Amino acid sequence: MKNHFELLGLAPAFALEPALLDRAYREIQSKIHPDRFAHAGEAERRASMQWTTQVNEAYRTLKSPVQRAKYLLELNGVDVAFETNTAMPADFLMEQMELRENLEAARDVDALDLLQQNLLNQKQALEARIADCVDARHDYNSASELVRKLMFLERFGEEIDAAHDRIDMQAPEA
């Protein structure tokens, strides 16, 4: 069975151009989509559904920087064990505590937007470091620690989104 990159005709890399991924996905979907096989035999329809499922899974995995990084590490024999290996450097944990305190103190959309922008900057910097580790240096063990940090930041982004939702629900109707 082909890996996700092979399935979409892409070179395995963390630094993946989103437009290239989208184009590869649309191209293969146009060829295998079940609607194209509506009048085909049962076996062809079933095969189309299976291919579509595999392509959708590949696309979802490669679209997410965290999932793409985890997948690349696994392809390169690194046991990521993110669920059981939660040890993080003390300075990173202190940063996380400070971010959470800032989130708790944020009382309006502007404060949340500022947190979100800072988070975006941190994620971009971390993604650049992961790309360097994976694509340039092939240092998968170092990349593994960086991916765990990126996962923390992803979760924090979800918390910011939830805080935005709470503020939106409290806003008076116009």
N, C-alpha and C positions, 0 to 999 in steps of 0.2 A: 504494500500500500504506500502511496506517495505521502510525503509530509505536506504540511499546509503550504509551504513556499512552492514546492514542486507542483502541487495541485493548481496553484494560481499562476504558475510560470514566472515566479519571482526568485531572485537570488536571496538566500538566507542572510538576513542582516537586521540589526536592530533599527538602524537609521533607514527607515522605509518611507519613501515619499507617499503621503496619503493619496494624492491624485493618481499615482501609478497603481496603488492597491485598489482604489475604486474602479479604475478603468479595467484592470485585470478581472475583477469580480464581475463587472457588468458584461464584459466580453464573454466570459465562460457561462454566465447565467443565460445570456441570449441563445446559447447553443444547447443548453441542457434543461431549460425551464420546462416543468411538466406540461404547461399549456401547448408547447410545441409537439407533444406526444399524446395529445388528447385522443386522436384517432388511431394511434398505434396499438400494437398488441399489448397484452397484459405484461409480458416480460419487459418490453421496452419502457412501458410506463413505470414499472417498479424500479428499473435501473435508473430512470430519470429522477425519480424521487430520492433514491439513495445518493446519487451524485449531487443533487441539489442540497440535500442535508449536509453532506461532507463539505461542499463549497461554502455553504452558509456558516458552518462551524469554523472553517479555516478563516473566513473573512472576519468573523467576530473576534477570533483569537488574535489575528494579526492587526486588527484595527486598534485594539487597546494596548498602549505601551507596556503596561504591567503584564498583561497576558502574553504579549509577544515576547517580552524578555524572559518570562518563566518558560515559555515554550522553547526558545532558543537555548536556554540553559539545559533543559531536559534533553534536547537534541544532541547537545555536546556532553552528555553523560554526567551532568551535575545534578545530584540529588538535592533539589531545592528545599524540601522539608520545611516550608514556610510556616505550616501550622504548628509544628513542634519546636522549631528553632526560632524563638522570639527574642533572643538576646540581642540587645542593641547597645551601641556605645553610649556612655553616660552623657556626653555633650549633646548627642542627638535627642535623647530622652528629655533632657532639660529644655531643649528647643521646643519639643512637643508640648511640654507642660506650659511653657510661656505662650505658645500659640493657643492652647485651650483657654488659658486665662484671658487672653485678648478676645477670644470668641465670646466668652461669658460676659465680658465687659462691653461688647458691641451692642449698642442699643438702637442703631438705625441702619438704613440701607447703605449709607455712605461708608460707615465703619466696616460693614460686611464686604462691600466692594473693594475696599482697601486691603482687607485680609485676603480676599480672593485673588487680587492682583499679585500680592506678595507670594501667595501660594503658587500661582502660575509661574512666576519667575523662578521659584525654588524647584518646581517640577521640571522646567525646561533645562535648568542647569544640571539637575540630576540625570535627566534623560541624555544629555550630551556626554556626561561622564560614563553612563552605561554604554552608549554607542562606542565610546573610545575603548572601554574594557572589552566589549564583545567583538566589535567589528575590526578594530585596529590591532589590539594587543592579544586578543583571544584569552584574556584573563577572566575566566568564567567564575572562579571563586570570589574574586573582588567584586565582580558584577552582581553576584548573588546578594552580598550585603547591601549594595546600592539599590537593588530591586526591592528588598525588604523595606528600605527607607521610602522608596517611591510608593509602596503599598500603604504605609502610614500616611503619607501625604494625600493619597487618593481618598482614604477614609476621612481625613480632615476636611477635604473638599466636600464630601457628602454631608458632613456636619454643618458646614457653611451653607450649603444648599437648604438643609433643613431649617436653619436659623432664618434664612431668607423667607422660606415658606411661612414660618411662624409670624414674622413681621408683616408679611403680605396679608395673612388672615386677620391680623389685629387692625390693619389699616381701615379707616372708616370708608364706607361706600361713597362715591362721588355723586 
